[in-house]
Each structure stands twice: as C-alpha cells, then as structure tokens.
Amino acid sequence: DNMSPVVMKAAVDITKGRAVLEASGGITDDTLRTVAETGVDIISVGALTHSVKAFDISMYIS
C-alpha cells in the first residue's frame, strides 16, 4: 500500500511470480500506467469511487 513504483518493481523482481502482487493506495489515472509497467498482478484504484467527479447528464424538457 502506497509503495513507490521503484519499490513495486523490486517486489515483483524478488517474488518472481511466486506470489500475486496487488498495488493500491494513491494510484490515480495519472500514475496508472507507471504502476502497471512495474509488473504487479492487480491494481486497485480507490479514486474511481471516492474521488469521482460529477458529470451533469440532466435533460431539460420544455
């Protein structure tokens, strides 16, 4: 949780596929690619639920 991409990559290298690794904490749409490139198996992005921005799709009828 909240590891830097450098530390994540080190964990991937150490485990060599012997464990399923999940990255979470502080991951945003801006950092997602960098985290994915570390080789972790699962990425959790809490911002999808707790930091979502409202999108107005209202419809006006006259």
NUTORTOR-292322 format. One record per atom (N, C-alpha, C): residue in one letter; atom name; x, y, z; residue number from 1. Coordinates in pm, 1 decimal, decimal comma. Layout:
BEGIN
+------+------+----------+----------+----------+-----+
| rest | atom |        X |        Y |        Z |  nr |
+------+------+----------+----------+----------+-----+
|    A |   CA |        X |        Y |        Z | NUM |
...
+------+------+----------+----------+----------+-----+
This chain:
BEGIN
+------+------+----------+----------+----------+-----+
| rest | atom |        X |        Y |        Z |  nr |
+------+------+----------+----------+----------+-----+
|    D |    N |     84,3 |   -118,4 |      0,0 |   1 |
|    D |   CA |      0,0 |      0,0 |      0,0 |   1 |
|    D |    C |     88,5 |    124,4 |      0,0 |   1 |
|    N |    N |     62,9 |    214,0 |    -93,4 |   2 |
|    N |   CA |    136,5 |    340,5 |   -105,2 |   2 |
|    N |    C |    286,1 |    322,8 |   -130,1 |   2 |
|    M |    N |    325,0 |    218,8 |   -200,4 |   3 |
|    M |   CA |    465,8 |    199,7 |   -237,7 |   3 |
|    M |    C |    496,6 |    283,0 |   -361,5 |   3 |
|    S |    N |    621,2 |    321,5 |   -373,9 |   4 |
|    S |   CA |    663,4 |    390,0 |   -496,0 |   4 |
|    S |    C |    676,4 |    285,9 |   -607,5 |   4 |
|    P |    N |    669,0 |    327,7 |   -733,2 |   5 |
|    P |   CA |    687,2 |    233,1 |   -843,1 |   5 |
|    P |    C |    821,8 |    160,3 |   -837,8 |   5 |
|    V |    N |    924,1 |    225,2 |   -788,8 |   6 |
|    V |   CA |   1055,9 |    160,4 |   -777,0 |   6 |
|    V |    C |   1048,9 |     43,5 |   -679,1 |   6 |
|    V |    N |    982,7 |     64,7 |   -565,6 |   7 |
|    V |   CA |    969,0 |    -41,6 |   -465,2 |   7 |
|    V |    C |    878,2 |   -152,7 |   -518,0 |   7 |
|    M |    N |    771,8 |   -115,4 |   -590,9 |   8 |
|    M |   CA |    683,5 |   -216,6 |   -650,1 |   8 |
|    M |    C |    760,5 |   -306,0 |   -745,6 |   8 |
|    K |    N |    841,4 |   -245,2 |   -831,5 |   9 |
|    K |   CA |    921,1 |   -322,2 |   -927,8 |   9 |
|    K |    C |   1017,6 |   -414,9 |   -855,7 |   9 |
|    A |    N |   1077,0 |   -367,8 |   -746,3 |  10 |
|    A |   CA |   1167,4 |   -452,7 |   -667,9 |  10 |
|    A |    C |   1091,6 |   -572,3 |   -611,0 |  10 |
|    A |    N |    970,1 |   -550,5 |   -562,0 |  11 |
|    A |   CA |    888,8 |   -660,1 |   -508,3 |  11 |
|    A |    C |    855,7 |   -761,7 |   -617,1 |  11 |
|    V |    N |    824,1 |   -713,7 |   -736,6 |  12 |
|    V |   CA |    796,4 |   -802,5 |   -849,6 |  12 |
|    V |    C |    920,4 |   -885,6 |   -881,0 |  12 |
|    D |    N |   1035,9 |   -822,2 |   -883,6 |  13 |
|    D |   CA |   1160,4 |   -893,0 |   -913,3 |  13 |
|    D |    C |   1194,1 |   -996,1 |   -806,0 |  13 |
|    I |    N |   1169,0 |   -962,7 |   -680,3 |  14 |
|    I |   CA |   1200,3 |  -1053,5 |   -569,5 |  14 |
|    I |    C |   1108,6 |  -1176,1 |   -571,6 |  14 |
|    T |    N |    979,8 |  -1155,9 |   -593,5 |  15 |
|    T |   CA |    884,5 |  -1267,5 |   -587,1 |  15 |
|    T |    C |    886,8 |  -1355,4 |   -711,5 |  15 |
|    K |    N |    929,3 |  -1302,0 |   -823,7 |  16 |
|    K |   CA |    944,7 |  -1378,3 |   -948,3 |  16 |
|    K |    C |    822,9 |  -1463,9 |   -981,1 |  16 |
|    G |    N |    703,2 |  -1407,1 |   -962,1 |  17 |
|    G |   CA |    581,5 |  -1478,5 |   -997,7 |  17 |
|    G |    C |    533,5 |  -1579,8 |   -895,5 |  17 |
|    R |    N |    600,7 |  -1591,1 |   -782,4 |  18 |
|    R |   CA |    560,9 |  -1688,4 |   -679,9 |  18 |
|    R |    C |    447,7 |  -1638,4 |   -591,7 |  18 |
|    A |    N |    410,1 |  -1512,7 |   -606,2 |  19 |
|    A |   CA |    301,2 |  -1454,6 |   -527,7 |  19 |
|    A |    C |    225,2 |  -1356,5 |   -616,1 |  19 |
|    V |    N |     97,4 |  -1343,8 |   -588,1 |  20 |
|    V |   CA |     15,8 |  -1244,9 |   -658,3 |  20 |
|    V |    C |     34,6 |  -1111,9 |   -587,2 |  20 |
|    L |    N |     76,1 |  -1009,8 |   -661,0 |  21 |
|    L |   CA |    103,6 |   -879,2 |   -602,0 |  21 |
|    L |    C |     -1,2 |   -777,2 |   -645,0 |  21 |
|    E |    N |    -53,8 |   -705,7 |   -546,1 |  22 |
|    E |   CA |   -153,8 |   -602,3 |   -571,3 |  22 |
|    E |    C |    -98,5 |   -466,7 |   -530,9 |  22 |
|    A |    N |   -114,3 |   -369,1 |   -617,8 |  23 |
|    A |   CA |    -74,7 |   -231,3 |   -587,5 |  23 |
|    A |    C |   -200,1 |   -152,5 |   -553,5 |  23 |
|    S |    N |   -192,4 |    -74,2 |   -446,5 |  24 |
|    S |   CA |   -305,8 |      9,4 |   -408,2 |  24 |
|    S |    C |   -255,5 |    128,2 |   -328,9 |  24 |
|    G |    N |   -339,7 |    228,0 |   -317,6 |  25 |
|    G |   CA |   -304,8 |    345,1 |   -237,6 |  25 |
|    G |    C |   -239,0 |    453,8 |   -319,1 |  25 |
|    G |    N |   -308,9 |    561,7 |   -339,4 |  26 |
|    G |   CA |   -252,3 |    676,5 |   -408,7 |  26 |
|    G |    C |   -242,9 |    662,0 |   -559,1 |  26 |
|    I |    N |   -305,3 |    559,9 |   -614,7 |  27 |
|    I |   CA |   -299,4 |    539,4 |   -759,1 |  27 |
|    I |    C |   -411,3 |    619,3 |   -825,2 |  27 |
|    T |    N |   -373,5 |    696,9 |   -925,8 |  28 |
|    T |   CA |   -469,6 |    779,8 |   -998,2 |  28 |
|    T |    C |   -459,9 |    748,6 |  -1146,9 |  28 |
|    D |    N |   -545,3 |    811,3 |  -1225,8 |  29 |
|    D |   CA |   -535,8 |    791,1 |  -1370,4 |  29 |
|    D |    C |   -402,9 |    842,0 |  -1425,3 |  29 |
|    D |    N |   -340,1 |    935,2 |  -1355,1 |  30 |
|    D |   CA |   -210,2 |    987,6 |  -1398,9 |  30 |
|    D |    C |    -95,4 |    891,2 |  -1370,7 |  30 |
|    T |    N |   -107,8 |    807,7 |  -1268,3 |  31 |
|    T |   CA |      1,3 |    717,0 |  -1229,9 |  31 |
|    T |    C |    -25,3 |    572,2 |  -1268,8 |  31 |
|    L |    N |   -142,6 |    544,3 |  -1322,2 |  32 |
|    L |   CA |   -181,9 |    406,9 |  -1352,0 |  32 |
|    L |    C |    -85,0 |    335,7 |  -1445,8 |  32 |
|    R |    N |    -45,3 |    399,0 |  -1553,8 |  33 |
|    R |   CA |     45,8 |    334,5 |  -1649,5 |  33 |
|    R |    C |    179,9 |    300,4 |  -1584,7 |  33 |
|    T |    N |    234,0 |    393,2 |  -1507,2 |  34 |
|    T |   CA |    362,6 |    369,8 |  -1440,7 |  34 |
|    T |    C |    353,2 |    250,3 |  -1346,7 |  34 |
|    V |    N |    243,7 |    242,1 |  -1272,7 |  35 |
|    V |   CA |    224,2 |    129,4 |  -1181,0 |  35 |
|    V |    C |    210,1 |     -0,5 |  -1260,2 |  35 |
|    A |    N |    133,3 |      0,7 |  -1367,4 |  36 |
|    A |   CA |    114,8 |   -119,2 |  -1449,2 |  36 |
|    A |    C |    247,3 |   -168,5 |  -1506,2 |  36 |
|    E |    N |    334,3 |    -76,9 |  -1542,2 |  37 |
|    E |   CA |    463,6 |   -113,7 |  -1600,3 |  37 |
|    E |    C |    557,9 |   -179,0 |  -1500,0 |  37 |
|    T |    N |    525,1 |   -174,9 |  -1370,5 |  38 |
|    T |   CA |    609,5 |   -241,8 |  -1270,5 |  38 |
|    T |    C |    594,5 |   -392,8 |  -1276,8 |  38 |
|    G |    N |    482,0 |   -440,5 |  -1331,0 |  39 |
|    G |   CA |    459,7 |   -584,2 |  -1341,6 |  39 |
|    G |    C |    372,3 |   -643,0 |  -1232,5 |  39 |
|    V |    N |    312,8 |   -559,0 |  -1146,5 |  40 |
|    V |   CA |    222,5 |   -611,6 |  -1043,9 |  40 |
|    V |    C |    104,5 |   -681,1 |  -1111,9 |  40 |
|    D |    N |     40,8 |   -772,9 |  -1040,1 |  41 |
|    D |   CA |    -67,9 |   -851,9 |  -1097,2 |  41 |
|    D |    C |   -202,9 |   -781,4 |  -1092,4 |  41 |
|    I |    N |   -226,4 |   -705,8 |   -985,7 |  42 |
|    I |   CA |   -355,8 |   -641,7 |   -964,1 |  42 |
|    I |    C |   -332,4 |   -496,6 |   -924,4 |  42 |
|    I |    N |   -415,2 |   -407,1 |   -975,3 |  43 |
|    I |   CA |   -406,8 |   -265,9 |   -937,3 |  43 |
|    I |    C |   -543,6 |   -221,9 |   -887,3 |  43 |
|    S |    N |   -547,5 |   -169,0 |   -765,5 |  44 |
|    S |   CA |   -671,0 |   -115,6 |   -707,7 |  44 |
|    S |    C |   -666,1 |     36,0 |   -715,0 |  44 |
|    V |    N |   -770,9 |     95,1 |   -770,5 |  45 |
|    V |   CA |   -777,2 |    240,5 |   -783,2 |  45 |
|    V |    C |   -900,4 |    290,0 |   -707,3 |  45 |
|    G |    N |   -881,8 |    327,1 |   -582,2 |  46 |
|    G |   CA |   -991,8 |    374,8 |   -499,6 |  46 |
|    G |    C |  -1049,4 |    506,3 |   -547,5 |  46 |
|    A |    N |   -970,2 |    582,7 |   -620,3 |  47 |
|    A |   CA |  -1017,5 |    712,4 |   -670,5 |  47 |
|    A |    C |  -1139,2 |    696,9 |   -761,3 |  47 |
|    L |    N |  -1158,5 |    577,7 |   -816,9 |  48 |
|    L |   CA |  -1275,3 |    554,5 |   -902,0 |  48 |
|    L |    C |  -1405,5 |    568,9 |   -824,8 |  48 |
|    T |    N |  -1400,2 |    546,4 |   -693,4 |  49 |
|    T |   CA |  -1522,0 |    557,2 |   -613,1 |  49 |
|    T |    C |  -1520,5 |    674,6 |   -516,7 |  49 |
|    H |    N |  -1407,9 |    701,8 |   -452,3 |  50 |
|    H |   CA |  -1408,4 |    807,2 |   -350,4 |  50 |
|    H |    C |  -1373,1 |    945,4 |   -402,4 |  50 |
|    S |    N |  -1324,2 |    957,4 |   -523,4 |  51 |
|    S |   CA |  -1286,0 |   1088,9 |   -575,9 |  51 |
|    S |    C |  -1347,3 |   1117,1 |   -712,6 |  51 |
|    V |    N |  -1455,0 |   1050,0 |   -742,4 |  52 |
|    V |   CA |  -1518,0 |   1067,4 |   -872,7 |  52 |
|    V |    C |  -1575,7 |   1208,8 |   -885,4 |  52 |
|    K |    N |  -1564,3 |   1264,5 |  -1004,4 |  53 |
|    K |   CA |  -1618,7 |   1397,4 |  -1031,5 |  53 |
|    K |    C |  -1757,0 |   1381,5 |  -1093,6 |  53 |
|    A |    N |  -1849,2 |   1464,9 |  -1051,6 |  54 |
|    A |   CA |  -1985,9 |   1458,8 |  -1103,4 |  54 |
|    A |    C |  -1988,8 |   1496,2 |  -1251,3 |  54 |
|    F |    N |  -2075,9 |   1432,5 |  -1324,1 |  55 |
|    F |   CA |  -2094,7 |   1460,2 |  -1465,9 |  55 |
|    F |    C |  -2242,3 |   1490,8 |  -1486,4 |  55 |
|    D |    N |  -2272,6 |   1608,6 |  -1531,7 |  56 |
|    D |   CA |  -2410,8 |   1652,4 |  -1547,4 |  56 |
|    D |    C |  -2469,6 |   1595,8 |  -1675,9 |  56 |
|    I |    N |  -2564,8 |   1505,8 |  -1661,3 |  57 |
|    I |   CA |  -2632,2 |   1449,6 |  -1778,1 |  57 |
|    I |    C |  -2782,8 |   1477,2 |  -1770,7 |  57 |
|    S |    N |  -2816,4 |   1589,0 |  -1710,6 |  58 |
|    S |   CA |  -2958,1 |   1623,8 |  -1697,2 |  58 |
|    S |    C |  -3019,7 |   1653,7 |  -1833,7 |  58 |
|    M |    N |  -3151,0 |   1638,2 |  -1839,0 |  59 |
|    M |   CA |  -3223,3 |   1664,1 |  -1962,6 |  59 |
|    M |    C |  -3334,9 |   1764,1 |  -1931,7 |  59 |
|    Y |    N |  -3340,5 |   1867,5 |  -2009,7 |  60 |
|    Y |   CA |  -3443,9 |   1969,5 |  -1991,7 |  60 |
|    Y |    C |  -3555,5 |   1946,7 |  -2092,8 |  60 |
|    I |    N |  -3677,9 |   1944,3 |  -2043,6 |  61 |
|    I |   CA |  -3794,8 |   1925,4 |  -2129,8 |  61 |
|    I |    C |  -3877,6 |   2053,0 |  -2125,7 |  61 |
|    S |    N |  -3911,5 |   2105,2 |  -2242,8 |  62 |
|    S |   CA |  -3992,4 |   2228,2 |  -2245,8 |  62 |
|    S |    C |  -4126,4 |   2203,4 |  -2310,7 |  62 |
+------+------+----------+----------+----------+-----+
